[in-house]
Amino acid sequence: MSTASASAADDAATLAYWTPERMAAVLAADQGAGGDEGADGAAADEGAEGASGSGEGKRGAAVEAAARFAADRSVSRASVDRTVGRVFYVNPATQLPGVCSASAVNSPSRMMVITSAHCAAVGGSRMNGEKPQWFNANWVYVPGYNGSDAAAYGRFTWKNGRVFNNWLDNERAAEWDVAMITVNPNADGKRIVDATGANGLIVNQRDEVTVTAVGYPVNLDKGEYQVSCTGTLERLILYPSLLELPCRLLGHGASGGPWLWTDPQTGITKINGVTRSHDGIEIDTPYFDEGVWSMYLEQGSVT
């Protein structure tokens, strides 16, 4: 695994960069499988299935997505779960801003969030440049992001993050598309778990359990509000290291959002995956196994 730390100067620069106006303006666009790159002030959002072309075509796709949202009972606007939030960052290779989703996870430090690796680092970058170019810049997590009340619980900047080397070596290594980030306290000095609460983590879970995926897809309301999707997991036949969930509209911007499983015996909710990519019909997650658990043990005590 590889890690990267940010300095106090980086922290200040990130907070200065991500003004409310810039957060509201950034839109996600397609950058390969599950990519969430955006362009500041883009004129139109992409449709649920990556539609592109003229501005009129994109507006039509957005209208279609909204209509599908209204008719699709598998997707719903979530009541705001404050343990889930939006991630904003700048890709060091393209210098373009991007958005993702993430969630707080219980750990000894009480300072950690989990997301997709492509929301934290540039896949394949270890083969192409020096370490500063591997990890995303100006990275900030905003829990409970909810339109006009965007930062009700504060903003939490990157302090130290960890991704798998296999992801840094190959952006197509889908099973390694997981990252855990230790974040700085907010402006009130609160650690993320103290500010919002958090869920646990479960690995080596059996298939075919019911989960709820939560995230901020930009094809709906430009990602300004949480959306959830509940269904039963299935193992991908051709890619057994991935699990999929039927979910038509949890598109770009939802990457990194948690897949939440509630233990029917105890009522305790745990994170069972993170959204990696979508195809307009299903979303998928890396299967959480011993590798993810090792990452949790190594990053969870970092302060």
GIVENDA-V154721 format. One record per residue. N is the residue number from 0. PHI is phi in whole degrees, -180 to 180 (none if undefined). Layout:
BEGIN
n=N phi=PHI
n=N phi=PHI
END
This chain:
BEGIN
n=0 phi=none
n=1 phi=-123
n=2 phi=-128
n=3 phi=-147
n=4 phi=-112
n=5 phi=-113
n=6 phi=-92
n=7 phi=-62
n=8 phi=-66
n=9 phi=-62
n=10 phi=-59
n=11 phi=-65
n=12 phi=-65
n=13 phi=-65
n=14 phi=-64
n=15 phi=-71
n=16 phi=-68
n=17 phi=-89
n=18 phi=-73
n=19 phi=-57
n=20 phi=-67
n=21 phi=-70
n=22 phi=-61
n=23 phi=-70
n=24 phi=-86
n=25 phi=-69
n=26 phi=-124
n=27 phi=-88
n=28 phi=-140
n=29 phi=-74
n=30 phi=-140
n=31 phi=76
n=32 phi=-68
n=33 phi=75
n=34 phi=-67
n=35 phi=-135
n=36 phi=-72
n=37 phi=-137
n=38 phi=-122
n=39 phi=-58
n=40 phi=74
n=41 phi=-58
n=42 phi=-76
n=43 phi=-149
n=44 phi=-83
n=45 phi=-84
n=46 phi=-74
n=47 phi=-63
n=48 phi=-115
n=49 phi=75
n=50 phi=-62
n=51 phi=-143
n=52 phi=127
n=53 phi=-69
n=54 phi=-59
n=55 phi=-64
n=56 phi=-63
n=57 phi=-67
n=58 phi=-63
n=59 phi=-62
n=60 phi=-64
n=61 phi=-66
n=62 phi=-63
n=63 phi=-61
n=64 phi=-61
n=65 phi=-64
n=66 phi=-66
n=67 phi=-64
n=68 phi=-60
n=69 phi=-64
n=70 phi=-93
n=71 phi=-95
n=72 phi=-77
n=73 phi=-80
n=74 phi=-122
n=75 phi=-147
n=76 phi=-67
n=77 phi=-84
n=78 phi=-64
n=79 phi=-63
n=80 phi=-94
n=81 phi=-71
n=82 phi=-80
n=83 phi=-115
n=84 phi=-153
n=85 phi=-98
n=86 phi=-112
n=87 phi=-121
n=88 phi=-158
n=89 phi=-125
n=90 phi=-72
n=91 phi=-69
n=92 phi=-81
n=93 phi=-101
n=94 phi=63
n=95 phi=-97
n=96 phi=-75
n=97 phi=-145
n=98 phi=-133
n=99 phi=-146
n=100 phi=-124
n=101 phi=-161
n=102 phi=-153
n=103 phi=-77
n=104 phi=-128
n=105 phi=-61
n=106 phi=-159
n=107 phi=-57
n=108 phi=-76
n=109 phi=60
n=110 phi=-131
n=111 phi=-116
n=112 phi=-124
n=113 phi=-121
n=114 phi=-155
n=115 phi=-83
n=116 phi=-62
n=117 phi=-71
n=118 phi=-92
n=119 phi=-124
n=120 phi=-151
n=121 phi=-93
n=122 phi=-62
n=123 phi=80
n=124 phi=-73
n=125 phi=-66
n=126 phi=-87
n=127 phi=-122
n=128 phi=180
n=129 phi=-78
n=130 phi=-55
n=131 phi=-58
n=132 phi=-88
n=133 phi=-78
n=134 phi=-105
n=135 phi=-65
n=136 phi=-105
n=137 phi=47
n=138 phi=-90
n=139 phi=-143
n=140 phi=-111
n=141 phi=-121
n=142 phi=-71
n=143 phi=62
n=144 phi=-53
n=145 phi=-153
n=146 phi=59
n=147 phi=-67
n=148 phi=-99
n=149 phi=-69
n=150 phi=-125
n=151 phi=-61
n=152 phi=-108
n=153 phi=97
n=154 phi=-120
n=155 phi=-125
n=156 phi=-90
n=157 phi=-61
n=158 phi=-108
n=159 phi=-155
n=160 phi=-130
n=161 phi=-138
n=162 phi=-134
n=163 phi=-77
n=164 phi=-61
n=165 phi=-60
n=166 phi=-71
n=167 phi=-65
n=168 phi=-83
n=169 phi=-155
n=170 phi=-66
n=171 phi=-89
n=172 phi=-78
n=173 phi=-59
n=174 phi=-69
n=175 phi=-108
n=176 phi=-84
n=177 phi=-138
n=178 phi=-140
n=179 phi=-127
n=180 phi=-123
n=181 phi=-84
n=182 phi=-111
n=183 phi=-69
n=184 phi=-61
n=185 phi=-77
n=186 phi=-63
n=187 phi=-88
n=188 phi=82
n=189 phi=-89
n=190 phi=-73
n=191 phi=-58
n=192 phi=-69
n=193 phi=-71
n=194 phi=-81
n=195 phi=-127
n=196 phi=79
n=197 phi=-164
n=198 phi=-108
n=199 phi=-80
n=200 phi=-128
n=201 phi=-128
n=202 phi=-127
n=203 phi=56
n=204 phi=-74
n=205 phi=-70
n=206 phi=-74
n=207 phi=61
n=208 phi=-101
n=209 phi=-91
n=210 phi=-132
n=211 phi=-120
n=212 phi=-92
n=213 phi=-127
n=214 phi=-173
n=215 phi=-124
n=216 phi=-73
n=217 phi=-76
n=218 phi=-75
n=219 phi=-127
n=220 phi=55
n=221 phi=56
n=222 phi=75
n=223 phi=-77
n=224 phi=-136
n=225 phi=-69
n=226 phi=-130
n=227 phi=-125
n=228 phi=-148
n=229 phi=-114
n=230 phi=-173
n=231 phi=-104
n=232 phi=-70
n=233 phi=-137
n=234 phi=-80
n=235 phi=-71
n=236 phi=-65
n=237 phi=-80
n=238 phi=-132
n=239 phi=-65
n=240 phi=-84
n=241 phi=-120
n=242 phi=-116
n=243 phi=-124
n=244 phi=-137
n=245 phi=-62
n=246 phi=-167
n=247 phi=-76
n=248 phi=-122
n=249 phi=-83
n=250 phi=-96
n=251 phi=-54
n=252 phi=96
n=253 phi=-84
n=254 phi=-54
n=255 phi=91
n=256 phi=-67
n=257 phi=-78
n=258 phi=-103
n=259 phi=-102
n=260 phi=-117
n=261 phi=-106
n=262 phi=-65
n=263 phi=-66
n=264 phi=-84
n=265 phi=-107
n=266 phi=78
n=267 phi=-83
n=268 phi=-98
n=269 phi=-133
n=270 phi=-86
n=271 phi=-114
n=272 phi=173
n=273 phi=-137
n=274 phi=-61
n=275 phi=-104
n=276 phi=-154
n=277 phi=-146
n=278 phi=-131
n=279 phi=88
n=280 phi=-124
n=281 phi=-126
n=282 phi=-116
n=283 phi=-137
n=284 phi=-140
n=285 phi=-62
n=286 phi=-70
n=287 phi=-80
n=288 phi=-127
n=289 phi=-61
n=290 phi=-63
n=291 phi=-66
n=292 phi=-65
n=293 phi=-63
n=294 phi=-60
n=295 phi=-60
n=296 phi=-66
n=297 phi=-76
n=298 phi=-89
n=299 phi=-66
n=300 phi=-103
n=301 phi=-71
n=302 phi=-129
END
